[in-house]
Amino acid sequence: MAFDLKNKLAIALEKRAPLFDVTDAYRIVNGAADGFPGLTIDKFGDRYQMQFFGPELLTSKTEIVEALAALFKPVCVVAKERLSSAGKSLENAPMDVVLGSREDAVGVVREGHAKFHVDLLDTINPGLFLDMRHVRLEVEERFRAMSGASSSNLEFANASSSHLADSANLENPAQPGLRFLNLFSYTCSFSVHARLGGAAIATNADISGKILDKGRENYALNDLDLRPGEFFRGNAIEYVHWAQKKGLRFDGIVLDPPSFARFKGFNFNVREHLMPLVADCATLLNLNGFFMVSSNYSEFNLSVFARDVLAAVSSVHPNAKTSWKKSQDVDFVGSGSTKDSCLVATLVEV
Protein backbone atom coordinates (compact mmCIF):
# COMPACT_ATOMS: atom_id res chain seq x y z
CA MET A 1 0.00 0.00 0.00
CA ALA A 2 2.75 2.46 1.00
CA PHE A 3 4.72 1.80 -2.21
CA ASP A 4 1.58 2.20 -4.29
CA LEU A 5 0.78 5.55 -2.66
CA LYS A 6 4.34 6.82 -3.16
CA ASN A 7 4.24 5.71 -6.78
CA LYS A 8 0.91 7.45 -7.37
CA LEU A 9 2.21 10.64 -5.75
CA ALA A 10 5.35 10.56 -7.87
CA ILE A 11 3.30 10.13 -11.04
CA ALA A 12 0.98 12.98 -10.01
CA LEU A 13 3.97 15.21 -9.26
CA GLU A 14 5.47 14.62 -12.69
CA LYS A 15 2.29 15.95 -14.31
CA ARG A 16 3.07 19.30 -12.64
CA ALA A 17 6.61 19.51 -14.02
CA PRO A 18 5.83 22.59 -16.21
CA LEU A 19 5.27 24.57 -12.98
CA PHE A 20 8.50 23.69 -11.17
CA ASP A 21 10.42 26.73 -12.46
CA VAL A 22 7.44 29.04 -12.04
CA THR A 23 6.33 28.45 -8.47
CA ASP A 24 6.72 26.30 -5.37
CA ALA A 25 2.96 26.39 -4.69
CA TYR A 26 0.77 24.08 -6.73
CA ARG A 27 -1.74 21.23 -6.49
CA ILE A 28 -0.08 17.82 -6.50
CA VAL A 29 -3.24 15.72 -6.30
CA ASN A 30 -6.63 16.70 -7.70
CA GLY A 31 -8.91 13.88 -6.66
CA ALA A 32 -9.85 10.90 -8.79
CA ALA A 33 -8.09 12.31 -11.87
CA ASP A 34 -4.80 11.60 -10.05
CA GLY A 35 -5.93 8.32 -8.55
CA PHE A 36 -6.98 9.74 -5.18
CA PRO A 37 -10.80 9.96 -5.13
CA GLY A 38 -12.18 12.52 -2.68
CA LEU A 39 -8.74 13.96 -1.87
CA THR A 40 -6.73 17.01 -2.93
CA ILE A 41 -3.15 17.73 -1.88
CA ASP A 42 -1.67 21.20 -2.28
CA LYS A 43 2.00 22.11 -1.92
CA PHE A 44 2.83 25.50 -0.41
CA GLY A 45 6.63 25.52 -0.40
CA ASP A 46 7.64 22.97 2.23
CA ARG A 47 4.10 22.82 3.61
CA TYR A 48 1.35 20.53 2.38
CA GLN A 49 -2.41 20.70 2.69
CA MET A 50 -4.63 17.61 2.41
CA GLN A 51 -8.36 18.15 1.90
CA PHE A 52 -10.81 15.27 2.10
CA PHE A 53 -13.97 16.04 0.12
CA GLY A 54 -15.26 12.48 0.42
CA PRO A 55 -14.90 9.42 2.65
CA GLU A 56 -13.07 7.22 0.14
CA LEU A 57 -9.54 7.68 1.54
CA LEU A 58 -10.17 8.90 5.09
CA THR A 59 -9.19 5.54 6.56
CA SER A 60 -5.88 5.78 4.66
CA LYS A 61 -4.97 9.21 6.02
CA THR A 62 -2.00 7.94 8.06
CA GLU A 63 -0.55 5.99 5.13
CA ILE A 64 -0.93 8.99 2.80
CA VAL A 65 0.86 11.24 5.29
CA GLU A 66 3.66 8.70 5.58
CA ALA A 67 3.99 8.57 1.80
CA LEU A 68 4.09 12.39 1.63
CA ALA A 69 6.75 12.48 4.34
CA ALA A 70 8.90 9.87 2.61
CA LEU A 71 8.67 11.49 -0.83
CA PHE A 72 8.73 15.24 -0.08
CA LYS A 73 10.20 15.67 3.43
CA PRO A 74 7.64 18.38 4.37
CA VAL A 75 8.04 20.59 7.45
CA CYS A 76 4.28 20.51 7.97
CA VAL A 77 1.19 18.66 6.74
CA VAL A 78 -2.31 19.91 7.58
CA ALA A 79 -5.39 17.75 6.98
CA LYS A 80 -8.85 19.26 6.50
CA GLU A 81 -12.06 17.24 6.37
CA ARG A 82 -14.40 19.14 4.07
CA LEU A 83 -17.34 16.71 4.14
CA SER A 84 -19.90 16.56 6.95
CA SER A 85 -21.51 13.35 8.17
CA ALA A 86 -24.57 14.43 6.18
CA GLY A 87 -22.48 14.60 3.01
CA LYS A 88 -22.41 18.39 2.70
CA SER A 89 -19.30 20.41 1.92
CA LEU A 90 -17.95 22.27 4.96
CA GLU A 91 -16.64 25.84 4.81
CA ASN A 92 -15.53 25.67 8.45
CA ALA A 93 -13.80 22.34 8.23
CA PRO A 94 -11.99 20.51 11.06
CA MET A 95 -8.23 21.04 10.64
CA ASP A 96 -5.42 18.95 12.12
CA VAL A 97 -1.66 19.26 11.98
CA VAL A 98 -0.71 15.68 11.14
CA LEU A 99 3.02 16.38 10.71
CA GLY A 100 5.06 19.19 12.21
CA SER A 101 3.74 21.90 14.53
CA ARG A 102 1.15 24.67 14.31
CA GLU A 103 3.95 27.21 13.96
CA ASP A 104 5.25 25.28 10.93
CA ALA A 105 1.94 25.86 9.11
CA VAL A 106 2.96 29.48 8.37
CA GLY A 107 5.38 30.32 5.56
CA VAL A 108 6.12 32.11 2.30
CA VAL A 109 5.76 30.83 -1.26
CA ARG A 110 7.03 32.16 -4.57
CA GLU A 111 5.04 32.70 -7.77
CA GLY A 112 6.93 34.13 -10.70
CA HIS A 113 8.46 37.41 -9.48
CA ALA A 114 6.11 37.55 -6.47
CA LYS A 115 6.11 36.12 -2.96
CA PHE A 116 3.08 35.47 -0.76
CA HIS A 117 2.38 34.68 2.87
CA VAL A 118 0.45 31.48 3.56
CA ASP A 119 -1.06 30.04 6.73
CA LEU A 120 -2.49 26.55 6.35
CA LEU A 121 -4.43 26.87 9.61
CA ASP A 122 -5.95 30.30 9.08
CA THR A 123 -9.12 29.06 7.32
CA ILE A 124 -9.84 26.48 4.66
CA ASN A 125 -8.04 28.92 2.31
CA PRO A 126 -4.35 29.42 3.21
CA GLY A 127 -4.06 32.83 1.54
CA LEU A 128 -3.48 32.02 -2.13
CA PHE A 129 -5.90 30.44 -4.61
CA LEU A 130 -3.72 28.15 -6.72
CA ASP A 131 -6.20 27.72 -9.58
CA MET A 132 -5.84 31.38 -10.63
CA ARG A 133 -2.05 31.40 -10.86
CA HIS A 134 -1.95 31.54 -14.66
CA VAL A 135 -4.21 34.60 -14.67
CA ARG A 136 -2.19 36.41 -11.99
CA LEU A 137 1.00 35.89 -14.00
CA GLU A 138 -0.73 37.21 -17.13
CA VAL A 139 -1.92 40.33 -15.28
CA GLU A 140 1.70 41.11 -14.40
CA GLU A 141 2.85 40.53 -17.98
CA ARG A 142 0.08 42.73 -19.37
CA PHE A 143 1.04 45.62 -17.10
CA ARG A 144 4.68 45.10 -17.92
CA ALA A 145 3.83 45.37 -21.62
CA MET A 146 1.71 48.48 -21.07
CA SER A 147 4.27 50.18 -18.84
CA GLY A 148 7.32 49.19 -20.86
CA ALA A 149 8.86 47.51 -17.84
CA SER A 150 10.92 44.34 -18.11
CA SER A 151 11.63 41.67 -15.53
CA SER A 152 15.19 42.98 -15.24
CA ASN A 153 14.18 46.51 -14.21
CA LEU A 154 11.22 45.91 -11.89
CA GLU A 155 12.77 48.09 -9.16
CA PHE A 156 13.07 51.05 -11.54
CA ALA A 157 9.54 50.53 -12.84
CA ASN A 158 8.07 50.55 -9.35
CA ALA A 159 10.09 53.60 -8.32
CA SER A 160 8.90 55.42 -11.43
CA SER A 161 5.26 54.49 -10.86
CA SER A 162 5.64 55.58 -7.22
CA HIS A 163 6.58 59.07 -8.40
CA LEU A 164 3.51 59.16 -10.65
CA ALA A 165 1.24 57.96 -7.86
CA ASP A 166 2.60 60.41 -5.32
CA SER A 167 2.09 63.34 -7.68
CA ALA A 168 -1.45 62.37 -8.64
CA ASN A 169 -4.84 63.26 -7.27
CA LEU A 170 -6.37 59.81 -6.77
CA GLU A 171 -9.88 61.05 -7.55
CA ASN A 172 -8.80 62.68 -10.81
CA PRO A 173 -9.66 60.45 -13.78
CA ALA A 174 -6.91 62.17 -15.79
CA GLN A 175 -4.15 61.18 -13.35
CA PRO A 176 -0.95 59.74 -14.86
CA GLY A 177 0.13 56.14 -14.44
CA LEU A 178 -1.52 52.79 -15.05
CA ARG A 179 -4.28 51.73 -12.69
CA PHE A 180 -5.61 48.31 -11.74
CA LEU A 181 -8.82 47.37 -9.91
CA ASN A 182 -9.05 44.14 -7.92
CA LEU A 183 -12.61 43.43 -6.76
CA PHE A 184 -13.28 40.84 -4.03
CA SER A 185 -9.54 41.09 -3.68
CA TYR A 186 -8.89 38.53 -0.91
CA THR A 187 -5.17 38.81 0.01
CA CYS A 188 -4.43 41.11 -2.95
CA SER A 189 -2.27 38.67 -4.93
CA PHE A 190 -3.53 39.99 -8.28
CA SER A 191 -2.57 43.50 -7.22
CA VAL A 192 0.93 42.45 -6.15
CA HIS A 193 1.49 41.10 -9.65
CA ALA A 194 -0.01 44.24 -11.23
CA ARG A 195 2.28 46.49 -9.21
CA LEU A 196 5.31 44.33 -9.99
CA GLY A 197 4.37 44.70 -13.65
CA GLY A 198 4.45 48.50 -13.41
CA ALA A 199 0.95 49.58 -12.36
CA ALA A 200 1.08 52.90 -10.50
CA ILE A 201 -2.01 52.12 -8.43
CA ALA A 202 -3.63 48.76 -7.67
CA THR A 203 -6.90 49.23 -5.81
CA ASN A 204 -8.19 46.35 -3.68
CA ALA A 205 -11.82 46.15 -2.56
CA ASP A 206 -12.85 43.53 -0.01
CA ILE A 207 -15.39 43.34 2.81
CA SER A 208 -12.85 41.93 5.29
CA GLY A 209 -10.43 44.23 7.06
CA LYS A 210 -8.43 41.20 8.23
CA ILE A 211 -8.01 40.02 4.66
CA LEU A 212 -6.91 43.47 3.48
CA ASP A 213 -4.31 43.52 6.27
CA LYS A 214 -2.93 40.30 4.82
CA GLY A 215 -2.84 42.06 1.47
CA ARG A 216 -0.78 44.86 2.99
CA GLU A 217 1.59 42.23 4.37
CA ASN A 218 1.96 40.78 0.87
CA TYR A 219 2.77 44.24 -0.48
CA ALA A 220 5.48 44.62 2.17
CA LEU A 221 6.85 41.15 1.42
CA ASN A 222 7.37 42.26 -2.18
CA ASP A 223 8.88 45.65 -1.22
CA LEU A 224 5.85 47.49 -2.55
CA ASP A 225 4.92 50.75 -0.85
CA LEU A 226 1.29 51.34 0.16
CA ARG A 227 -0.28 54.12 -1.88
CA PRO A 228 -3.39 56.23 -1.20
CA GLY A 229 -6.55 54.70 -2.60
CA GLU A 230 -5.23 51.14 -2.82
CA PHE A 231 -7.24 49.52 0.01
CA PHE A 232 -11.00 49.81 0.29
CA ARG A 233 -12.76 47.92 3.05
CA GLY A 234 -16.34 47.38 2.02
CA ASN A 235 -18.75 45.99 -0.51
CA ALA A 236 -17.10 45.71 -3.93
CA ILE A 237 -20.37 46.76 -5.56
CA GLU A 238 -20.41 49.93 -3.46
CA TYR A 239 -16.86 50.68 -4.55
CA VAL A 240 -17.77 50.35 -8.22
CA HIS A 241 -20.69 52.76 -7.84
CA TRP A 242 -18.48 55.21 -5.92
CA ALA A 243 -15.80 55.00 -8.61
CA GLN A 244 -18.43 55.68 -11.29
CA LYS A 245 -19.49 58.86 -9.49
CA LYS A 246 -15.86 59.97 -9.16
CA GLY A 247 -15.13 59.28 -12.82
CA LEU A 248 -12.29 56.88 -12.03
CA ARG A 249 -10.86 54.77 -14.82
CA PHE A 250 -8.68 51.66 -14.81
CA ASP A 251 -6.44 49.94 -17.34
CA GLY A 252 -7.14 46.49 -15.98
CA ILE A 253 -9.91 45.02 -13.83
CA VAL A 254 -10.22 41.61 -12.18
CA LEU A 255 -13.61 40.50 -10.91
CA ASP A 256 -13.44 37.16 -9.08
CA PRO A 257 -16.42 37.08 -6.71
CA PRO A 258 -17.57 34.33 -4.34
CA SER A 259 -20.57 32.34 -5.50
CA PHE A 260 -22.61 33.72 -2.61
CA ALA A 261 -21.96 36.50 -0.12
CA ARG A 262 -23.84 38.69 2.33
CA PHE A 263 -23.22 42.45 2.55
CA LYS A 264 -25.15 44.38 5.21
CA GLY A 265 -28.34 42.47 4.56
CA PHE A 266 -27.79 42.24 0.79
CA ASN A 267 -27.47 38.67 -0.48
CA PHE A 268 -25.13 38.53 -3.47
CA ASN A 269 -25.25 35.52 -5.76
CA VAL A 270 -23.37 35.16 -9.02
CA ARG A 271 -26.31 33.82 -11.00
CA GLU A 272 -28.38 36.97 -10.47
CA HIS A 273 -25.91 39.76 -9.77
CA LEU A 274 -22.68 39.03 -11.63
CA MET A 275 -23.52 40.20 -15.16
CA PRO A 276 -25.05 43.54 -14.07
CA LEU A 277 -21.88 44.09 -12.04
CA VAL A 278 -19.76 43.25 -15.10
CA ALA A 279 -21.60 45.94 -17.07
CA ASP A 280 -21.06 48.48 -14.27
CA CYS A 281 -17.35 47.62 -14.10
CA ALA A 282 -17.05 48.07 -17.86
CA THR A 283 -17.86 51.77 -17.42
CA LEU A 284 -14.64 52.07 -15.39
CA LEU A 285 -12.41 50.52 -18.05
CA ASN A 286 -10.09 52.60 -20.20
CA LEU A 287 -9.85 51.95 -23.92
CA ASN A 288 -7.11 49.39 -24.64
CA GLY A 289 -7.68 47.98 -21.16
CA PHE A 290 -8.50 44.41 -20.14
CA PHE A 291 -11.16 42.89 -17.92
CA MET A 292 -10.93 39.37 -16.43
CA VAL A 293 -14.06 37.82 -14.92
CA SER A 294 -14.16 34.41 -13.23
CA SER A 295 -16.28 32.21 -10.99
CA ASN A 296 -16.00 28.87 -9.19
CA TYR A 297 -19.77 28.38 -9.35
CA SER A 298 -20.13 24.82 -10.60
CA GLU A 299 -23.34 25.39 -12.59
CA PHE A 300 -21.75 27.84 -15.03
CA ASN A 301 -20.87 26.65 -18.53
CA LEU A 302 -17.60 28.16 -19.78
CA SER A 303 -18.79 29.03 -23.30
CA VAL A 304 -22.05 30.55 -22.09
CA PHE A 305 -20.24 32.42 -19.31
CA ALA A 306 -17.72 33.93 -21.74
CA ARG A 307 -20.54 34.90 -24.13
CA ASP A 308 -22.51 36.63 -21.37
CA VAL A 309 -19.46 38.50 -20.07
CA LEU A 310 -18.64 39.76 -23.56
CA ALA A 311 -22.24 40.89 -24.05
CA ALA A 312 -22.18 42.82 -20.77
CA VAL A 313 -18.88 44.53 -21.60
CA SER A 314 -20.01 45.22 -25.18
CA SER A 315 -23.01 47.14 -23.85
CA VAL A 316 -20.44 49.78 -22.84
CA HIS A 317 -17.58 49.07 -25.27
CA PRO A 318 -19.12 47.90 -28.59
CA ASN A 319 -15.73 46.86 -30.00
CA ALA A 320 -14.83 44.62 -27.06
CA LYS A 321 -13.48 41.18 -27.92
CA THR A 322 -12.81 37.99 -26.00
CA SER A 323 -9.09 37.30 -25.67
CA TRP A 324 -9.53 33.88 -24.07
CA LYS A 325 -11.76 31.64 -22.01
CA LYS A 326 -10.29 28.95 -19.80
CA SER A 327 -10.59 26.85 -16.67
CA GLN A 328 -8.14 26.05 -13.86
CA ASP A 329 -4.39 25.88 -14.28
CA VAL A 330 -2.51 22.76 -15.42
CA ASP A 331 -2.08 21.33 -11.92
CA PHE A 332 -5.86 20.95 -11.57
CA VAL A 333 -6.00 17.75 -13.61
CA GLY A 334 -9.57 16.80 -14.49
CA SER A 335 -10.87 20.29 -13.73
CA GLY A 336 -14.64 20.49 -13.98
CA SER A 337 -15.25 16.85 -13.19
CA THR A 338 -16.31 17.63 -9.60
CA LYS A 339 -17.94 20.59 -7.86
CA ASP A 340 -14.81 21.00 -5.75
CA SER A 341 -12.59 21.60 -8.79
CA CYS A 342 -14.24 23.95 -11.24
CA LEU A 343 -13.59 27.40 -12.67
CA VAL A 344 -14.87 29.49 -15.55
CA ALA A 345 -12.74 32.48 -16.52
CA THR A 346 -12.63 34.81 -19.47
CA LEU A 347 -10.63 37.90 -20.41
CA VAL A 348 -12.07 40.68 -22.55
CA GLU A 349 -10.08 43.45 -24.24
CA VAL A 350 -11.59 46.81 -25.17
Secondary structure, DSSP 8 states (H G I E B T S, - for coil): -HHHHHHHHHHHHHHTGGGTTTBSEEEEEEGGGGT-TTEEEEEETTEEEEEESSSTTGGGHHHHHHHHHHHH--SEEEEEE-B-TTS-B-SS--EEEEES-SGGGEEEEEETTEEEEEETTTSSS-S--GGGHHHHHHHHHHHHHHHT--GGGHHHHHHHHHHHHHTS-TT-TT-SS-EEEEES-TT-HHHHHHHHTT-SEEEEEES-HHHHHHHHHHHHHTT----TTSEEES-HHHHHHHHHHHT--EEEEEE---SEEEETTEEEEHHHHHHHHHHHHHTTEEEEEEEEEEE--TT--HHHHHHHHHHHHHTT-TT-EEEEEE-S-TTSTTTTSBTTB--EEEEEE-
